[in-house]
Amino acid sequence: MTYRQAAAQVRALGAALLARGLGPGRPVALLSGNLGAARAAGLCGAGGRRALRRSLHPYALQSGDLGKLRHILRRLRPGLLFAEDAAPFAHALAVEEAQGIEVLSALGWNALMAEPVTAAVHAAIEGVDPDGLGKILFTSGSTGVPKGVPATHRMLAANQQQLAQAWPFLDREPPVLLDWLPWSHVFGGSQNLNLVLRCGGTLWIDEGRPLPGAFDRTLANLREVAPTLRFDVPRGLALLLPALEADAALARGFFSRLRLVFSAGAALPEAQFRRLQALAARHAPRPVPVVSGWGLTETAPAATNAQRVDAAPGGIGTPLPGVELKLLPAEGKTEVRVRGPNVFHGYLEDAAATAAAFDAEGFFRTGDAVAWMDAADPDQGLRFDGRLAEDFKLSSGTRINAAELRLRALGALGRLARDVVVVGADRDDVGLLVFPADPAVAGEQVRQAIRAMNAAAGGGSSRRVARAMLLAEPPSLDAGRSRTRAR
C-alpha cells in the first residue's frame, strides 16, 4: 500500500465511521493480527475530532475462557468490531459482551470504502485536536485485569519527535523495517508503526514469529528484505543469531544497510549482545550499535534510549528529550518515576488506578527499578533493575533480585532455555521455572548449567539456585501467570 492509497483509505473510512456515529463514545475494536489490522490502517487518522479508540489485542485467540477479552469489551463498549477473517474469532464473537455490536470482516470492506467522502470528513481530519484520543491499548493484565491506556495524538507525536532527536539519521534516511512485533503491543503498534509513518519509511509486515516452526518464515523474509533498523525482543534475537552465524550470505544481506539493532521487552543477555557485535564486525560495512531502551504502554512507549555507539550491554540509556525521571530509594533499590509529553494522563474509566498511578508532582509511578551503569559517570546511563513487585524475600529475610538472577540464569542456560521465572517467595532457597528452547532439552543439561552458574556466582542464598523445574507448556494467559505442566 502506498502513502497515496493509505490517505484515500483514511478519508473513505472516516466517511463510513462518521456515518455510523462512531467516535469516542462508540469506539472501534480490532480483532486481527497485523496483516488484518493493515487493512484498517485508515483508523490511524480517520476520526479527527471524533477520534476513535482502537483496541488491538491477542486475547481473543490466546485465551480459553476469554475473561480478559470480555472485561475489555465491557470497559470499551465498542460500536464496531473489525475482524479481517471472522472465522478464527467465532468463539470470541459469541461471548455475551459482543452481542449487538456490528461486526465487519474483509467481506464488507469494499462496501465500507464506497461511502462518499463529504466536507465533514475533511473538516474532521483538519480539526484533529492534539489532546484528542488517538487510540487505546490495553495492558497485559499479568497482575490483574487489563487496564485501558488512552493515547492522545500529542503523546504519540511527541514520542516520535523524541526518537528522531535521539536518532538524527531517521530524518536523512527513511527507515525500512521488516517487523513481526504485534500491533496489540505498544512496541510494535505505537513505536515502530508510527516511526515508519512519521519518517516516510517502508514497513514490511513479517508474518513469522519467534517460535519453533514459525521462525523459518522470518528467515525467508530476511533473505528478500534488508532492513535499516531491527527492532526485536531477546527471544527473537536468540533464534536469529544461530541462523546468521550459520549462513554468511544471510548475515551479509541482513547487515548490508542496518543502522542499529534495538532490543526491548526484556533485558538482553550479555552473551547475545556480544554475538551480535561479533556478527556486525564481520559482515556490516559500518558500525552497528546494539542498543536498548525502556518504556511502558503508559509512556507511548519510549522514555529512555541508549544513544551512544559504545553503549554497554544491559543499559537502557538516558532520558529522551523532554522526559524527566525521578529516582527514589525503595526497598533497597531505586524506583523510577517519569513525567513528559509522551506520558498518559490516566486509565480508561478507572479513577482508583489513576489516582494511585501518579505522585503529588505528577510523575507516573512505574513500579520499575533502575541502577546506574556507572555511578561515577551518569552519562553512561541507567540499567533496568527489575520490577519492584517481582522481587521477594526468602524465609531468612534475604531479598532476591529476581531480574538480576533471571539474566544470570539465561546466560548460563544459553540455548537450552527460551525463558525462566525466578521463584521462592517465603521459601528457604531460590528456584527456577525453565521454559526449554526445545522439547529435547534434558534435565541433566539444565542441572549442569545451573551448577556452573552457582559455582561462578559464589555468595549466599541470594545468588544461588537450589532447584529447577522444566515446563512442558507455556504460561497461561487465562490464569495471568505460569500455569503449566512440569516434566
N, C-alpha and C positions, 0 to 999 in steps of 0.2 A: 504494500500500500504506500503510495507516495504521499507527501505532505498535502498536495493539492486534493487528492482523493479523501484524505482524512478530514480536511477542512470542509469539504462538501458533506461528509457524513455528520460532522458536528452540527451543521445547520439543519440538515434534514432530520436528524434525530432530535434536535432541540424542538423543531416544529411538532413532531409526534408526541414528545413528552409534555410540552405545554398544552397540546390539545387534550391530553388525558388528565390534565390538572395535577401533574406530578411535580414535586418540589420538596422543600424542607419538611413539610408535614406529611407527605406521602412519597417516600424515597424509593429508589430502585435498589434491589439486592441482586448480586450476580452469583449464580451457582455455576461457575465454569472454571476450567483451568485457563492458563494464559492464552492459549490459541483461541478459545471461545471468547475470552474477555477482549481479545483484539478486535473481534467483530463489533464489540460495543465501545470501541475506542472513543467515539464521539461523546461518551459520558464524561470524558475528562473536561469538556468545556461547554456542554450543551445547555447547562442550566442557567447561566447568567445570574441575575438577581435571585432566581428561584433555584439556587444551587442545589444539586442533587446529592443525596447521600449514597455512597456506594459501599457495599459490603462484599468483599471478596474473601472467601474463606474455604478451607478444606473440610469443614466439619461434616458436610453432607455425605462425603464418600469415605471418610476415615473414622467413622463412629458407628457403633452398633445401636445404641438406644436413642441417638440424636438429641440427647438432653441439652447440649450446648447450642446446637443449631436452633432448637425450639426456644431457648432463652433469648437468642439473638433476634429471632423473628418477633417475639413478644416485645422486646425492647425497641426494635427498629420500626415495627408496624409498616412494612413496605407497601406501596401501591402497585408494584410491578416486580415480578421475579423473572430475570433473564437467565435462560439456560441454553447454551449452544445446542446441546442434544439432551432432550428431556429424559430419554430412556435411562441413563445411568443414575438420574436423580429421582426416579419414580418413588423410591422409598421416602426420600426427603419431602417430595411434593405432596405426599399423602398424609403428613402429620396435620394435626388439628390446626396448628397455628398458620399453616399455609392455605387453608381453605378460604375461598372467597377472594383470593388475590389473583389478578391476571398473570398468567404465565406466558412468556414469549420465548419461542425457540427459533432456531435458524429458519424454520419453515415460514415464520411470519415476518422475517426480516425485510423482504422486498416490499411488502405492504407498508411496513413502518417507514421505509425510505421514500415512499411515494407521497408522503404528506407534504403539501405545498409550503414552501418557506415564506413566511409573512414578515411584515415590518416588525411585528412583535418579537420575532426570533432575533433579528439584528439588534433591536433595542436591548434585549436581554443580555446578549453577548457583549455589547458595548458598555452596558451598565454593570458589569461584574464588580462587586464590592470586595476589596482586598480582605476584609474581615468576614466575608460571607463563607458559608460552608462549602468546601470542595468535595470532601468525601469523609467516610467514617471507616476506619479499620478497627477490628476487634482484637484485643489481646488474646493470648493463647488460653488463658483460664487455667494454667497449670497449678495455681494455688487457690482456685475458686472458680467462679463463673467468669466467662469473658466479659471484659469491660469495653464499651464503645469509646473510641478516641476520635473526636471530631477534629479534622484537619482543615484549617482555613486556607484560602488561596495565599494569604500572606505568609503563613508558615511554610508552605510548600515552595513558594517562590524565593523566600529568604534563604531557605536551606540550599537551594541550587546556586544562588549567588555566593553563599559562603563556600561551597565546594569549588566554584570557579575561581575564587580568590586564593584558595589553598592550592589549587592545581591550575596555574595560568595557561598551560598548554591546551586546555579544553577550548579556549576561545580562538586558538590558532588552528587546531586540528579537530574537526568534527569526529566524535568518538564512533567506533564500530564495536558493538557488543554482540556476542553470542551468549545468551543468558537463559538459564533454566529456572532461576530463582522465582518462586511463586509470587504473583501479584496480590495474593492474600496476605502477604507479609510486607512490612514496611521497607525492608531492604530491597526487594525486587520491585514492588509496586509503587513506591514513592521515590526512593533514591535513584534506582537505575533507569526506570522508565522515564521519569521526569528529566534526568540528566541528558538522555538522548534527545528528548523533545526540546529542551532548553538550548542545546548546543547544535541543533540541526544535524544530528548524527543518524546512524543506521542501527536498528535493532533487529537481530535475527533471534526469533524465539526458538529455543532449543527444547525439543520435546523429550530429550533424555533426562535422566535423573541419577543422582549419585547413589545408586542401588545396584546390587548384583543383577545382571540381566538387562538393566535399563541404561547402564552407562556406555554400552557399546554405541548407542545412537549418538551420544555426545561426542565420542571419539570420531565417528564418521563425519559429523558436522564440522568438527575442528579441522578435518582434512580439506574441507571446502572453504571455510571462513577463517581468516587470520584476524583475530580481534586486536584492537588497540588498547583495550582495558580488559582485565579478567577479574570479575567480582565473584567470590565463591565463599564457601564455608569449609572448615577443616576437613569434614568428611568428603566433600567433593575433591579437594586437593589431594587427599590420601589416595583416592582412586586414580587421579590424573597423573600423579608423579611416576608410578611404575610404568605407565604407558609411554610417557615422554622419555624416560630413561631407557626403555627398550626399543624405541623407534626414533632414530635420528632424523628421518625425514619429517615425521610428525612434529618433533621438537623444533626443527628449523622453521617450519611453517608457523607454529604457534608463537614463537618469539620474534618473527620477522618484522613486525611493526608494533610490538607490545610496548606500552609506556609504563605500566605498573601492574602488579598483582595485588589485589586488595582482599584480605580475608576478614570476615566478621562473623557474628553469630555465636562464636565461642573462641577461646584463646587458641592460637595456632601453636602446636607443639614445636619446640626449637628444632627438632630433627627435620620436620617438614620444611621449616624456614631455610635451613642450611642446604637441603636438597634442591629447593627452588633456586637458591642463589647459585649453586654449582651448575645447574642446567642453564641458567641465564648467562653465566660467564662463558659457557661452552658454545651456546647457539645464538645468542642475541647480538645484533650489530651495535647495540649501545647499552649502557647500564639500565637494568630494570629493577627498580626498588620493589621490595616485598614489604608491604605496609599493612597496617590495621587501623582501626578507629573504634569509637564507642558511641552508642546512642540507643534510643528506645523508640517504640511506637509513638510515645508522647513527645519526642523531640524531632520528629518528621523526616528522617531519623538521626542524621549525623550531628553530634555535639563536639566530638574531638576527632582529629586525624593526625596520623604520623606524617609530617610534612618534610622530613629530611631524607635525602637519598641514602644516608648512612644509618637509617633507623635500625635500632637493635631489635632482636626478636622479643616478642612479648609486650611491646609497647603499644599504647593506644594514642600516643601523641599529645598534642596540646589543644586548647580550645580553638574552635573555628572562629573567624571574625564575628564579633557581636555576641558571642556566647560567654557568659560568666559562670564560673564554677565556684562553689563554696565547699571547702573541705573542713570536716568536723570530726573530732575523735569520737569513736563509737565502738564500745566493747572490744577494745584492743586493736581496732582497725581505724581507717579513715573513711568516713562516709562522704559521698559526693552528692551535692545538690546542684541544680542547673537552672539558669534563667537566660532568656534570649528571645528574639523574634520568631524563632522556629519552635518554641515550646508551647504546648497546648494550654488551654485555659480551664479545662475541666472535663470530667467524664460525662457521657451521654446519660442524662436523666438519673444521675447518681450523686446527689448532694453530699451524702455522707462520705463517699470515697473521694470526692473532690476536695472537701474540707480537710481531710486527712492527708491529701497529696501535697499541700503547699505549706511552707512555713510563713512566719509573720512578715518576712521580707519578699515574699512572692517567689521564692525558689522552690522548684519541684523536688520533692523528696524521692529520689530514685530507688533507694534501697540497695544501691550498689556501693562497693568499697573500692578504693584505688590506693596506690602507693607510688612514690617517686621511683623512676628508673634509677636515678642517682640524686640523692637528697642534696648533694653539694653542687649540682648542676641542673637547675629546673628546666633549662632549655632541652634536656633530654626527654622531658615529658613524663607522662604517667604510665602505669600499667594497671590492668584490671586485677582486682584482688578479691573477686568473688561477690556473691550476693550475701548480704548480712544474714538473711533468713536461712541460707544454706549451711552456714557454719553451725556446729553443735559441740556439746561437751560430752566427754566420756564420764563414766561413773566416778572417776577420780577427780572430776572437775577440770581436767585438761581440755582446753579449747582446740578444736580441729579446724584448720583452714582447708575447707573442702575443695576450693578452686585450685589451690597450690598442689594439694595432694592428687587431685584428678589429673592435672597436667603432667606430674611426675609419673603417674601410673600409665598414662597414654604413651609417654616417651619410652617407658620401659617395655610395654607390651608391643609397641611398634605396629607391625602389620597383622598382629594377632587379633586386635580389638578394633571395633568400629567406634565404641564409646564405653565409658564406665560411669557408674554412680557410686559416690562415696557414702557409706552408711556406718552406723554405730552409735547413734544418739543414746546416751544413758547406759551404754554397754561398757564392758571392761576394755575393749580394744576396737580398732578400726577394721571394717570390712569393705569389700568391693563387689558390686554387681557388674559383671562384664558382659557386654554385647559383642560376641565374636564376629570378626570380619568374614568368617567362612564357617559353615557347619562342620568342617573337618578339623577345626581347632580343638586340640585335646587339653584336658585339664592339666596334664603334666607339663605341657608347654607353658601354660599360664603360671603354674606354680614356680617353675624355674625362673621365669622373668620377674616375678614379684620377689622371690628370694634375693635375686641380684639387686633389685631396687632397694630392698631393705638393707642389704649389706653396704651399699654405696651411701645410703642416707645416714646411717648411724643414729644417734639420738635415742629418745624415748618413744613412748607410745603414740605421740602426736605425729611421728614421721614414719611409722611402720604399719604395714598392712598385715593383719593376723589371719584373715580368711578371705576367700573369694568364691563367688558363685557364678558359673556360666549360665546364661539365659538363652533359652531356645526361641523366645518370641520377643518382639519389640514392645515398648511401653504401650499401655492402653490409653487412648485419648479419652474414652468414656470415664475412666477412673481418675483422670487428671494426674496420673502418676505411673510408676513402673509396676503394672500388674502383669506379671509374666510367669511362664513356666520354667523351672530350673532344669538343668540336666547335668 
